[in-house]
Amino acid sequence: MRIAIISDIHGNLPALKAVLAKIDGIGVDFIACAGDIAGYGPWVNECIALVRDRCRYVVMGNHEFGLLQVNEDFEDDKVLQSFYNSEALAALRYTALRVSNGELEWIQNLPGLVVFDEVSLTMTHGGFIPPYFDDYILTLDDAMNQIKNINTTVGVVGNSHMVGVFIAGYAFADSGHYFFDVGERFVVNAGSVGQPRDGNSLSSFVVLNEVDGCYKVELHRVYYNVEETFEQIIKEGLPTRNATRLCNGS
């Protein structure tokens, strides 16, 4: 069973298309999304449509939650300012003016956590403690503390925009293939399709391959046309920082 996990797309359509093309090329049984389709970028409607069409499981990210809050009360963002930086909040307000009612309804019904039927895997956006989309798993200690809250072999998250694998005593990042024996529990961060923050501008996603209880985890990086997204962000009047950070993965 080969499963591709994507996360943190953030309205970056060229990046999402490039990642999906790569996934199609290597072959998987299905795709899942660990949240944050919205935020920062200009193509949120288009990205939501692709995710709805291509992903079997999707969870709510903090930017989906923020979008719902902005849409509910566009003029009052005092509470949101304590959770989102100015660039993120500007993009949420931009998106709220453009997202369709149908997409908003779909977002509103997204779960915070899903447990897969096919393999022993729990997926959230941030961590394994409600509301699930707020936490950041950045270190081995973070991962080992969080995995205590689930009963599956694998925990999958996003949110940090930094791809990696965490297992007791070890942490791996960026790219590569890693193998885990039956009974070994670990956390995978899918990184970011649309806005990597690990110093590498290439999009990231992961593939989990489960065979008889053993897991192979593949960390993938994918080239996309950063300039196209950069130019569209500027053209739409979104914060310049939302564009410039794409160039160096910051």
N, C-alpha and C positions, 0 to 999 in steps of 0.2 A: 504494500500500500504506500504509494508516493503522494505526499500532500505538500502543496506549495502554500506558504504563509506570506502574505504581503501586509504592510502596515504603513501608516503615516504618509498617505498619498498627497494630502494637502493641496488639492486642486491643480496638480501638475500633470496635465494630460499627456504631453510627450513622454514623460518618464513612465507613466502607467502603461502606455501603449508599448514602450520598449520592453518593459518587464514582462508584460503578458506575452509578447512575441517570443521572448527568451523561454518562458515557461512552456509555451506551446512547442518550442523546438526541442526541449529536453524531455517533455512528456511527464505528466502527473495524472493521478486519478481524479483529483479535484483541488480547488483553490479555496483558501479561507482568508478573511481580512480582519486584522486586529485593531481596526478603528482609525479614526482621524482621516477620513476621506476629505473633509472640509478643512478650511483654514489656510491662510497665507497666499494661496494661488488663485488664478482667475477662472479655472475651468471646473468648478465644483459640480455643477449639474451634469456635465459630461462624464466626470469621474464617477459620480454616484450611479449613473446609468450603466457604465461598464461593470462596476462592482456588483450591482444587482444582477446583471446578466451572467457574470462569470464566477461568482463566489457562492459556495454552498453555505458557509457560515460567515456571519459578520457580527462584530460587537460594536457597541457605542464607544467612541473616544471622547476625550475632554472637549475637543473642538466641535463635535456634533452636539454635545450637551450645551456648550456655549452658544452655538447657533440657535438652538431652541430658546435659550434665555433671551438673546437679543431680539429674536423674532417676536417673542411675547411682549416685550417692552423695549422698543427700539430706542426710546429717548433716555431711559434710565439705565446707565451702565456702571453705577458706582460700585455695586457688588462685584461685577465682572472685572473691574480694574484691579482688584486684589488677587485675581487668579490668572489674568492674561496680560502680557506686555502690550505696549501701544501698537506694535506692528500686528500682533495677532488680533487685537480687538478691532483695529481698522479693517482687517480682512473679514472678520465675522460680520461687521456692519455692511460691508460691500456685498457679501454673499447673501445676507438676509434680504436685501433689496432685489435679488435676482433668482433665488432658489424657488422652485415651483412648489405649489401646495402638496402635490403628490409626493415629491421627494421629502418634504418636511414630515408628512405623515409616516412615511417609511422610516425616517430617522427616529421619530418619536417612539416607534415600536421596536427599536433595536435593543437586544438584551445587553446587560453589562458583562455577563459571563456565559460561556457555553461549554458544555462537556460533549466532546465528539462521540458519536455512536460507533464509529468505525475503529478507533484506536483509543488507548488510555491517555487522553489529552484534554487538558482544560485551557481555554483561551480567554484572556481579558485584554484590555488595552494597557492598563498601568500596573496593577498588582492583583492579589487574590483576596483582598479585604474590601468590602463594600465602601464606597460606591464603584470600585474596581478601575475607574479611569484616572484617578488622581495620583497614584504612587509612581515612583520611578525606580526601576531596578537597575542600578548602576554598578554594583559591586557584588562580589561573591557572597559576602555576608547578607546583602539585601536579598539575593536569590534564595539562599538557604533558609532565611527567616520567613520568606513569603511562601515557599513551597510547603511549609508545614500546614498551610491553610487549605490544601487541596488533597484529594485522595487518588489522583491519577499519577501515572509515571512521569508524564511530561507536562510542564506548564509553559504556555506561550504568551508573550506580551509584546508590546511596542513602546510608544510614548517617549523613550529616551532618544530615539533616532540613531541609536548606535547598535549595530548588529553584533550578536555574540551568543555564546553558549556558556552556561554556568553549571558545574557539577561539583560536588563536595571535593575541595582541595584544588580545583582547577578552574580557569576561565580562559576562553578562546574568543577571538574577535576577528573582524574584517572579512576574511574569506578562508575557504578550505573545507575539508570533509573530515568528520569526526564520528567515531564508532562507540556505541554504548551497549553493554551486555544486559541480559535479562535481569530485571530488578533494580538497575541503576536509575535513580530519579534525577531529573535535571530540568533547568529552565532555559528556554530559548528566547532571545529578543530578535524579532524580525527586522529590526533596523528601520529604515525609511525608504520608500519608493521615491517620494517627492521632495525631501529636504534632509539629506544625510547630515549628521553633525559630528562625525568622527574623523574629520580632516580629509575625507575622501569624497569627491563630488559625485562618484558613481552611485546610481541607485542600488539598493540592497533588497534582497528577499531570501527566504530560507526554504529548503525542501527537507521534509522528514520522510524517511523511508523505513517502514516498520516491517520486519520479517520475523515471525515466530517469537515475538517479544523483544527482539534486539532492534536497536535503532541506529541508523546512519543519518547524520545531520549534515546537510550541505549549505554552506554560506556562500551566496552568489552576489557578485557585483555586475552591474549592467551599465553600459554607456547609453546616454540619451542626449538629445540636442538641447543643452543648457541654454544656449543663446536664444532659442525660440521662446522658452519660458521666461527668460530674463526680459526680453523685449515686450512680451505681452503684459507682464506685471507692470512695467513702466507705462506702457500705453494705457492701461486701465486706471492709472493713477493710484495704485497700491503703494505702500511704503517701499522706498528704494532698498531698504535693508532686506526685504523679502526676496529681492532679486539678487543682490550682491552676494548673499551668503551661499547661494547655490553654486557659485564659482569655485569655492574652496572647501565646501562641506563643513561649514561652521554654524 
